[in-house]
Structures are given as structure tokens and as C-alpha cells.
Amino acid sequence: MKKRNIAVVFGGYSSENVVSRHSAQGIASFLDAERYAIYLVDIERDRWTVELDGESPIDIDRSDFSFVYGGEKILFDLAYITIHGDPGENGILQGYFDMLGIPYSCCGVFAAALTFNKFVCNRFLSQLGFHVAKALRIGAGEEVTPQQVADAVGFPCFIKPNQGGSSFGTTKVKNLDEVLPAIAAARAEDDGEVLVESFLSGTEVSCGCYKTQSGMTALPVTEVISKNEFFDYEAKYTASRVEEITPARISDALTREIQELTARIYDSIGCKGIIRADYIIVDGTPYLLEVNTTPGMTVTSFIPQQVHAAGLDMKSVLTELIETELSHR
């Protein structure tokens, strides 16, 4: 059987570029090399390239997402997008692949664009009955006073870019004096909208979910215990600063509730591939923090942990996801 060409697409234009490379390496290690020809494709602002062992990077022809090697033009059967941030998590790259007719691994344009805008996504889901934190959106170039922030959400609160991840540009704010520096820090990361959210005290958990031809699978829940003041970038990517427990030390009933909530989010937004939803459990009630449509996929990320805890293996899960998508084309 001829191998299908799979592009594991990483990089991107945000501070999460390095994290994306680690995810790409994880995915490449999980994929079935006997079934697929696996290529790492790096997307940067000025150049798109494919990385081949022992070779200099080869330019991608953006007109059809192909490259030439040894005189042969190589086309891809599917793109596995693992860019965290712009342009792979906000729908832009998905629209590009849609125009070319190339299948891809994750949510489509609408779902990606919606979930990447944290404020709009949480407001949408709150209308469907999901519990979310109180929030204030500060528009690009808009000025607010510290007192307006205090009146809207109180202290402590979190101030962060409305579109972004890995907690880049995120500050926990405890008083009026810290508001304006925190807004400046968020805008230094992304000069667009700023999101202010009330602080929720409770147990932080995360749940992955995916759908294939076999149906919906909600994975075991991971409990997150940060040794930092909150689950910031250092805690997320420094093993000594966080404890991750899968399955979470919560009741079976609460586990089922979180899995059901995550499956509802998946269907309500119209997701594809693997997603991850993060929550804070406050007095027994799960509050949605955010939805990730291209979750981290390093060997130690939440999703591989949860897949293992479910008694599954990443190779089989990714094969089923890829074959499901290819079957639709």
C-alpha cells in the first residue's frame, strides 16, 4: 500500500512557536510510519519550508502546498496542524487548506476562529448554560481606568491577551496599581484585544475529547496543581513547577459531568480532531476557562497522558482521526 503523505505543520507567528515545534516532534513520533510518510513543515512569516533529515530546508510552494525533492513534486494528502496561535489556531490556515482542498486534522475555520477569541467563545457558551468567569473585553487601542476593571470583575483578576495561549502576556492582578502595567504586558504580546477575567479559586482540571467514525470519546480528566501562583508559562513547561494527575482526584460523578460538558462543547461549536477544554471546579461546579482546538502534543502533554490513562495508544488514536478525515474526501 502506498504511504499517504502527512504534513505535520508547526511554527507560526506567535510566542508559542517553540512550543509548536515540540508538539510537532511529539506527533511525528506518535504517527504510524509504516502507514504514512511523515514530513515536518515549518510555517514562518517570511518562509514556509519542509524539513528533511540531512537536508537543508526546502521551500514549500504556497500555490498548492507542495515541494520538489529529487526532481519530484511532492503533494500532501493531509495536514496535521499543530500551530499554537496565529495562523494555525485562529482559522486562517484552515481557510487556506479549504481553498486548496487539502484535508486537515483539526477544527474548521468557524470553530477555530470562535475558540481563539476567548471572550466571544465563553460568552457564546455561557448562553448555552456553561458556567464562565465574569469578564471584561478591552478593545484594541481602547483605554480603561483601573477602577473600571475593579468594578467589572473585582480583585484578584487575570489580565491577558484575548487571543493567545501558553499564558504569554498573562498577569494576576491584585490591586488598582497593577492594572495598567498588566494591560501593557498583554498588549506587548498581542496589540489586539485584552481580556480581563475574575479570579476563580478551586481545582483546575483539563479534559480532552475527539470524534471519529467510531463515535465520540471523552478522555479521562487531568488535575493540575501549579507550584506557581497560577498555571503560567513556567509551570506549563517546567516539570518541577507543576503536578499533573491523570485521572483527576475528583468524584466519578464530577468526572462524568466534565466529560459530558466537553463533548457538548465539541458538538456545539462543530469541532473536528482532538480538542481540550480547561476548567476550574468551584464548590463542585465546573467553570469553563477556555477551549483549545490545537492542544499541546508533546510526549508529556495532557492529551497523551489522558489517552494512556484511557488504555489507548496515541498511534491508534491519531490513525483513526486521520483515516476519518481522509474518508470524508
C-alpha positions as CSV (number, residue, x, y, z in Angstrom):
1,M,0.0,0.0,0.0
2,K,1.3,3.4,-1.0
3,K,2.0,5.6,2.0
4,R,-0.1,8.7,2.4
5,N,1.9,12.0,2.7
6,I,1.2,13.7,6.0
7,A,2.5,17.3,6.7
8,V,2.9,17.9,10.4
9,V,2.5,21.7,10.3
10,F,4.2,23.7,13.1
11,G,5.7,27.1,13.8
12,G,3.5,30.1,13.4
13,Y,3.8,33.8,14.2
14,S,3.3,33.9,17.9
15,S,5.5,33.4,21.0
16,E,4.2,29.8,21.1
17,N,6.4,29.0,18.1
18,V,8.9,26.9,20.1
19,V,6.1,25.1,21.9
20,S,4.6,24.2,18.5
21,R,7.9,22.6,17.4
22,H,7.9,20.4,20.4
23,S,4.3,19.3,19.6
24,A,5.2,18.6,16.0
25,Q,8.1,16.3,17.2
26,G,5.6,14.5,19.5
27,I,3.1,14.0,16.8
28,A,5.7,12.7,14.4
29,S,6.8,10.2,17.0
30,F,3.2,9.1,17.5
31,L,2.2,8.6,13.9
32,D,2.4,5.2,12.2
33,A,5.5,5.5,10.0
34,E,4.6,2.2,8.2
35,R,1.3,3.7,7.0
36,Y,2.3,7.4,6.5
37,A,5.2,9.3,5.0
38,I,5.7,12.0,7.6
39,Y,7.1,15.5,6.9
40,L,7.6,18.4,9.3
41,V,6.6,21.7,7.7
42,D,7.7,24.9,9.4
43,I,5.5,27.9,8.8
44,E,7.2,31.3,9.5
45,R,6.2,34.8,8.3
46,D,8.8,35.0,5.6
47,R,9.2,31.4,4.6
48,W,7.4,28.0,4.6
49,T,9.7,25.0,4.5
50,V,9.8,21.3,4.8
51,E,12.5,19.7,6.9
52,L,14.1,16.5,5.7
53,D,16.8,14.6,7.6
54,G,20.3,15.6,6.5
55,E,19.0,18.2,4.1
56,S,18.7,22.0,4.1
57,P,15.1,23.2,4.5
58,I,13.2,23.1,1.2
59,D,10.7,25.8,0.3
60,I,7.0,25.0,0.1
61,D,5.1,26.2,-3.0
62,R,2.2,28.0,-1.4
63,S,0.1,27.9,-4.5
64,D,-0.6,24.2,-3.9
65,F,1.3,23.4,-0.7
66,S,3.8,21.2,-2.4
67,F,7.6,20.9,-2.6
68,V,10.1,19.5,-5.0
69,Y,12.7,16.9,-4.0
70,G,15.0,14.9,-6.3
71,G,13.1,16.3,-9.3
72,E,9.8,15.0,-8.0
73,K,6.9,17.2,-6.9
74,I,5.5,16.0,-3.5
75,L,1.9,16.8,-2.7
76,F,0.3,16.2,0.7
77,D,-2.8,14.0,1.5
78,L,-3.4,15.7,4.8
79,A,-2.1,18.4,7.0
80,Y,-1.8,17.8,10.8
81,I,-1.9,21.3,12.2
82,T,-0.1,21.8,15.5
83,I,0.5,25.5,15.4
84,H,-0.5,27.1,18.7
85,G,-1.6,30.7,17.9
86,D,-1.7,32.6,14.6
87,P,-2.2,31.4,11.9
88,G,-2.9,27.8,12.8
89,E,-5.3,28.1,15.7
90,N,-7.4,31.0,14.5
91,G,-8.9,29.6,11.3
92,I,-6.5,31.4,8.8
93,L,-4.5,28.3,7.9
94,Q,-7.7,26.2,7.8
95,G,-9.2,28.5,5.2
96,Y,-6.0,28.2,3.1
97,F,-6.3,24.4,3.2
98,D,-10.0,24.6,2.4
99,M,-9.3,26.6,-0.7
100,L,-6.7,24.0,-1.8
101,G,-9.0,21.1,-1.0
102,I,-6.4,19.6,1.4
103,P,-7.9,17.7,4.4
104,Y,-6.5,18.7,7.9
105,S,-6.6,17.4,11.4
106,C,-8.4,20.0,13.4
107,C,-11.4,22.3,13.6
108,G,-12.6,24.2,10.6
109,V,-12.5,28.0,10.1
110,F,-15.5,28.9,12.2
111,A,-14.8,26.7,15.2
112,A,-11.1,27.7,15.2
113,A,-11.9,31.5,14.9
114,L,-14.5,31.3,17.6
115,T,-12.4,29.4,20.2
116,F,-9.4,31.6,19.5
117,N,-11.4,34.6,20.7
118,K,-11.7,33.7,24.4
119,F,-14.2,36.4,25.3
120,V,-16.6,35.7,22.4
121,C,-16.3,31.9,22.8
122,N,-17.0,32.0,26.5
123,R,-19.9,34.4,26.0
124,F,-21.4,32.1,23.3
125,L,-21.1,29.0,25.6
126,S,-22.5,30.9,28.6
127,Q,-25.7,31.3,26.5
128,L,-25.8,27.6,26.2
129,G,-25.7,27.2,30.0
130,F,-21.9,26.8,30.7
131,H,-20.5,28.5,33.7
132,V,-17.8,31.0,33.0
133,A,-15.9,33.7,34.9
134,K,-17.0,37.3,34.9
135,A,-15.1,39.1,32.1
136,L,-14.4,42.4,30.5
137,R,-13.1,42.9,27.0
138,I,-10.8,45.9,26.3
139,G,-10.7,46.7,22.6
140,A,-7.6,47.4,20.6
141,G,-6.5,50.9,21.4
142,E,-9.3,51.3,24.0
143,E,-8.4,52.9,27.3
144,V,-9.9,51.9,30.6
145,T,-9.3,53.0,34.2
146,P,-8.2,50.7,36.9
147,Q,-11.4,51.5,38.7
148,Q,-13.5,50.3,35.7
149,V,-11.6,47.0,35.8
150,A,-12.3,46.7,39.6
151,D,-16.0,47.5,39.1
152,A,-16.4,44.9,36.3
153,V,-14.6,41.9,37.8
154,G,-13.1,42.8,41.1
155,F,-9.7,41.6,42.5
156,P,-7.8,39.5,42.1
157,C,-8.3,39.1,38.4
158,F,-6.3,37.9,35.3
159,I,-5.4,40.3,32.5
160,K,-4.2,38.7,29.3
161,P,-4.4,38.9,25.5
162,N,-7.8,37.9,24.3
163,Q,-6.2,35.8,21.5
164,G,-3.2,33.8,22.5
165,G,-2.1,30.9,24.6
166,S,0.6,29.3,26.9
167,S,-0.2,32.2,29.4
168,F,2.1,34.5,27.4
169,G,1.3,38.1,28.5
170,T,-0.9,37.0,31.4
171,T,-0.7,38.7,34.8
172,K,-2.6,38.0,38.0
173,V,-3.6,41.4,39.2
174,K,-4.4,42.1,42.9
175,N,-5.0,45.8,43.2
176,L,-5.6,49.0,41.2
177,D,-1.9,49.8,40.9
178,E,-1.2,46.6,38.9
179,V,-3.9,47.1,36.3
180,L,-2.3,49.4,33.7
181,P,1.1,47.6,33.7
182,A,-0.8,44.3,33.2
183,I,-2.7,45.7,30.3
184,A,0.6,46.9,28.8
185,A,2.1,43.5,29.2
186,A,-0.8,41.9,27.4
187,R,-0.6,44.4,24.6
188,A,3.2,43.8,24.3
189,E,2.3,40.1,23.5
190,D,-0.6,40.9,21.2
191,D,-1.6,44.5,20.3
192,G,-5.2,43.4,19.8
193,E,-7.9,43.0,22.4
194,V,-7.2,42.4,26.1
195,L,-9.3,40.1,28.3
196,V,-9.9,40.7,32.0
197,E,-11.4,37.8,33.9
198,S,-12.3,37.4,37.5
199,F,-10.2,35.0,39.6
200,L,-11.8,31.7,40.4
201,S,-10.5,29.7,43.4
202,G,-10.8,26.0,43.0
203,T,-9.4,22.8,41.4
204,E,-8.0,23.2,37.9
205,V,-8.7,20.4,35.5
206,S,-8.5,19.6,31.8
207,C,-10.4,17.2,29.6
208,G,-9.6,16.1,26.0
209,C,-12.2,14.9,23.5
210,Y,-12.3,13.7,19.9
211,K,-14.7,12.2,17.4
212,T,-14.0,9.6,14.7
213,Q,-16.1,7.2,12.6
214,S,-16.4,5.1,15.8
215,G,-18.1,8.0,17.7
216,M,-17.3,10.5,20.4
217,T,-14.6,9.8,23.0
218,A,-14.2,12.0,26.1
219,L,-10.9,11.2,27.8
220,P,-10.0,10.9,31.5
221,V,-9.7,14.2,33.3
222,T,-6.3,15.7,34.3
223,E,-5.9,17.6,37.6
224,V,-3.4,20.5,37.5
225,I,-1.6,21.6,40.6
226,S,0.8,24.6,39.9
227,K,3.5,25.4,42.3
228,N,3.5,29.0,40.9
229,E,0.8,31.5,41.7
230,F,-1.1,30.3,38.7
231,F,-0.6,27.9,35.8
232,D,1.7,30.2,33.9
233,Y,4.2,29.5,31.1
234,E,6.9,28.4,33.5
235,A,4.5,26.0,35.3
236,K,3.2,24.6,32.0
237,Y,6.6,23.8,30.6
238,T,8.8,23.2,33.7
239,A,8.1,19.8,35.2
240,S,9.3,20.8,38.7
241,R,6.7,23.7,38.8
242,V,3.6,21.6,38.3
243,E,2.0,18.4,39.3
244,E,-0.4,16.8,36.7
245,I,-2.6,13.9,38.0
246,T,-4.5,11.7,35.5
247,P,-7.1,10.7,36.3
248,A,-8.0,13.7,38.5
249,R,-8.8,13.1,42.2
250,I,-12.4,14.0,41.8
251,S,-15.6,12.0,42.1
252,D,-16.8,9.8,39.4
253,A,-19.9,11.9,39.0
254,L,-17.9,15.1,38.6
255,T,-15.6,13.3,36.1
256,R,-18.6,12.3,34.0
257,E,-20.0,15.8,34.2
258,I,-16.8,17.4,32.9
259,Q,-16.5,14.8,30.1
260,E,-20.2,15.4,29.1
261,L,-19.6,19.2,29.2
262,T,-16.5,18.8,26.9
263,A,-18.4,16.6,24.5
264,R,-21.2,19.2,24.4
265,I,-18.7,21.9,23.6
266,Y,-17.3,19.8,20.8
267,D,-20.7,19.3,19.2
268,S,-22.0,22.9,20.0
269,I,-19.1,24.5,18.2
270,G,-18.7,21.9,15.5
271,C,-15.2,20.7,16.3
272,K,-13.1,18.2,14.5
273,G,-10.0,16.3,15.6
274,I,-8.8,16.5,19.2
275,I,-9.8,19.4,21.4
276,R,-9.1,20.1,25.1
277,A,-11.3,22.1,27.5
278,D,-9.9,23.6,30.7
279,Y,-12.0,24.2,33.8
280,I,-11.9,25.4,37.4
281,I,-14.1,23.5,39.8
282,V,-15.6,25.9,42.3
283,D,-17.6,24.4,45.1
284,G,-18.4,21.4,43.0
285,T,-19.3,23.4,39.9
286,P,-17.0,23.3,36.8
287,Y,-16.4,26.8,35.3
288,L,-15.0,26.8,31.7
289,L,-11.7,28.6,31.3
290,E,-11.0,28.0,27.6
291,V,-11.2,25.6,24.7
292,N,-8.0,24.6,22.8
293,T,-8.5,23.3,19.3
294,T,-4.8,22.5,18.7
295,P,-3.8,21.3,22.1
296,G,-0.2,20.6,23.0
297,M,1.0,17.2,21.8
298,T,4.4,16.7,23.3
299,V,5.0,13.2,24.9
300,T,4.2,14.7,28.3
301,S,1.2,16.9,27.3
302,F,-2.2,16.5,28.7
303,I,-3.7,14.7,25.7
304,P,-1.1,11.9,25.6
305,Q,-1.4,11.5,29.4
306,Q,-5.2,11.1,29.0
307,V,-5.0,8.8,26.1
308,H,-2.7,6.5,28.1
309,A,-5.0,6.7,31.1
310,A,-7.9,5.6,28.9
311,G,-6.0,2.4,28.0
312,L,-5.4,3.7,24.4
313,D,-2.3,4.5,22.5
314,M,-1.5,7.6,20.5
315,K,-0.6,5.8,17.3
316,S,-4.0,4.2,17.1
317,V,-5.9,7.3,18.1
318,L,-4.1,9.5,15.5
319,T,-4.5,6.9,12.8
320,E,-8.3,6.7,13.4
321,L,-8.5,10.5,13.4
322,I,-6.6,10.8,10.1
323,E,-8.5,8.0,8.4
324,T,-11.8,9.5,9.5
325,E,-10.8,12.8,7.9
326,L,-9.5,11.2,4.7
327,S,-12.7,9.2,4.3
328,H,-14.7,12.4,4.0
329,R,-12.7,13.5,0.9
